[in-house]
Amino acid sequence: MGMIEIDPMELKVQAADIWLNKWFVLTAGTIEKCNCMTVGWGSFGVMWGKPFTQVVVRPGRYTYEFMEKSDSFTLCSFEDKYKKDVALLGTKSGRDGDKISETGLTLTKSRKVNSPCFNESDLIIECKKIYWQDMEPENFLDKSIFEKYPLKDFHRIYFGEILSVRGEKEFYI
Ligand SMILES: Cc1cc2nc3c(=O)[nH]c(=O)nc-3n(C[C@H](O)[C@H](O)[C@H](O)COP(=O)(O)O)c2cc1C
């Protein structure tokens, strides 16, 4: 069928499964200079009347530097045949070399934001950064959350307003 434009308010995803099992590649920067990494935690919803996605990035990630400098980011998901490539982007750091060139994935310009996306994606979500906040450990009511932070590298939370969605049929029917 191929990729079609989807109204951000009409995007259909399995709320937990898409993050936990399908994963996304988060990319920030420009097509000339960007970095990307795999993300498995996040959410979609509505905030301040806008469709948004929320991602969380630990400060040690190279992608964090690009998230800070950029006014946008993209989230791309992929069919299972690209799982190994997506896993590589989530285990190697762009600090140590051009990890994208070690995969079968190729960057392309986005429609509405500067941060690029991937030609091979089955779902491309383009976002404008609208809010950030650092996680505050004193607010962890469930103490088991501390187990996720042995290095105390608490995530920075970013909200992105969804400006454009393109995806395969499963994401709009
Ligand atoms: C399945 C999976 C999910 C991940 N989810 C996140 C996440 O939500 N936030 C985060 O900071 N790191 C996450 N990571 C770790 C980063 O993707 C990983 O550290 C990556 O190598 C960072 O690359 P960079 O240094 O080029 O930014 C995840 C890794 C995998 C494999």
The ligand as a MOL file (V3000), in Angstrom:
LIG
                    3D

  0  0  0     0  0            999 V3000
M  V30 BEGIN CTAB
M  V30 COUNTS 31 33 0 0 0
M  V30 BEGIN ATOM
M  V30 1 C 15.3250 -1.2360 22.9800 0
M  V30 2 C 16.0910 -0.0650 23.4920 0
M  V30 3 C 15.4150 0.9980 24.0670 0
M  V30 4 C 16.1140 2.1190 24.5760 0
M  V30 5 N 15.4000 3.1580 25.1100 0
M  V30 6 C 16.0650 4.2520 25.5590 0
M  V30 7 C 15.3390 5.3760 26.0640 0
M  V30 8 O 14.0850 5.4300 26.0400 0
M  V30 9 N 16.0510 6.4260 26.5570 0
M  V30 10 C 17.4390 6.4390 26.5950 0
M  V30 11 O 18.0500 7.4180 27.0540 0
M  V30 12 N 18.1430 5.3860 26.0910 0
M  V30 13 C 17.4930 4.3080 25.5550 0
M  V30 14 N 18.1920 3.2600 25.0230 0
M  V30 15 C 19.6720 3.3080 24.9850 0
M  V30 16 C 20.2490 4.1070 23.7940 0
M  V30 17 O 19.5600 3.8210 22.5990 0
M  V30 18 C 21.7250 3.7290 23.6510 0
M  V30 19 O 22.4330 4.0490 24.8190 0
M  V30 20 C 22.3900 4.3330 22.4150 0
M  V30 21 O 23.5590 3.6020 22.1370 0
M  V30 22 C 22.7260 5.8180 22.5950 0
M  V30 23 O 23.3540 6.2430 21.4290 0
M  V30 24 P 24.0430 7.6720 21.2900 0
M  V30 25 O 25.1490 7.7690 22.3290 0
M  V30 26 O 24.5620 7.6820 19.8680 0
M  V30 27 O 22.9810 8.7010 21.5360 0
M  V30 28 C 17.5210 2.1500 24.5080 0
M  V30 29 C 18.2170 1.0740 23.9230 0
M  V30 30 C 17.5100 -0.0100 23.4000 0
M  V30 31 C 18.2630 -1.1390 22.7520 0
M  V30 END ATOM
M  V30 BEGIN BOND
M  V30 1 1 1 2
M  V30 2 1 2 3
M  V30 3 2 2 30
M  V30 4 2 3 4
M  V30 5 1 4 5
M  V30 6 1 4 28
M  V30 7 2 5 6
M  V30 8 1 6 7
M  V30 9 1 6 13
M  V30 10 2 7 8
M  V30 11 1 7 9
M  V30 12 1 9 10
M  V30 13 2 10 11
M  V30 14 1 10 12
M  V30 15 2 12 13
M  V30 16 1 13 14
M  V30 17 1 14 15
M  V30 18 1 14 28
M  V30 19 1 15 16
M  V30 20 1 16 17
M  V30 21 1 16 18
M  V30 22 1 18 19
M  V30 23 1 18 20
M  V30 24 1 20 21
M  V30 25 1 20 22
M  V30 26 1 22 23
M  V30 27 1 23 24
M  V30 28 2 24 25
M  V30 29 1 24 26
M  V30 30 1 24 27
M  V30 31 2 28 29
M  V30 32 1 29 30
M  V30 33 1 30 31
M  V30 END BOND
M  V30 END CTAB
M  END
